[in-house]
Amino acid sequence: MQDGYYWIKFRGIVQKARYSDIPITDIETGGITRGVWHLMGEDIEICSTSEAVVLSGILGPGVQEPG
């Protein structure tokens, strides 16, 4: 997956998030994976690729919410 903005579903909420294709250490397993989601909104959070469901391709200018 390439770096950029996507619509995702995380904890039941559809939201826009920025994906970064970087190596990440899983704090539970100690293993290295690729990719992290930077969630937008009131509280900026970060989640792993296994926690998010991707709902769209990479977003460009003027792209509307999926649905």
N, C-alpha and C positions, 0 to 999 in steps of 0.2 A: 504494500500500500504506500502511496506517496504522501509526503508532508502536505497538509492543507486542512481546510475546514470541511466537515461532513455533518449530516444529520445522523444522530445516534439515539439509541434508547438505553438509558442507564437507570437502574432502580425504578423502572416503570415510567420514567419521564422522558419524553422526546425533547431533545435539545441539540443546539449546534455546539460542536466541539472541534478543537484543533488537534490534529494527529501529528505527532513527531516520531519519525522512524529512527529511534536511537536505542542503543543497548540499555537495558534496565535489569537491575538485580532484584529478583523476587525475594522479599524479606522473609517469607515463610519457608521457602525451599532452598534459598541460596543460589538457585539457578539463574542463568542469564537468558532473557528473552528480548525481543525487539518490539518497540512501539509503546507509546504512552498517549493517553487522551488527556488534554487540558480542557476541562469543562468550563463553560461560560455561565454567567448568572450572578446572583447575589453573593454566593460563596463559591469562589473559584476552587475547584477540586481537581485532583489528578486520579485517573483510574487506569488499570491495565487493559490490554486489548481483550482479555478473557472476560472482563466484566461488562463490556459494551456490545450492543448489537448495532451494526452499521445499517442504516436505512436508506442511504443515498450514495451516489458517486461523489467525487470531489466537487465542492461548490464553487461556482463562479459568480461574477457580479449579477445581481438581480434575481437570484434563485430563491424561490419560495419554499416554505415549509412543506414536507412531504404529506401526502394524504389525500 
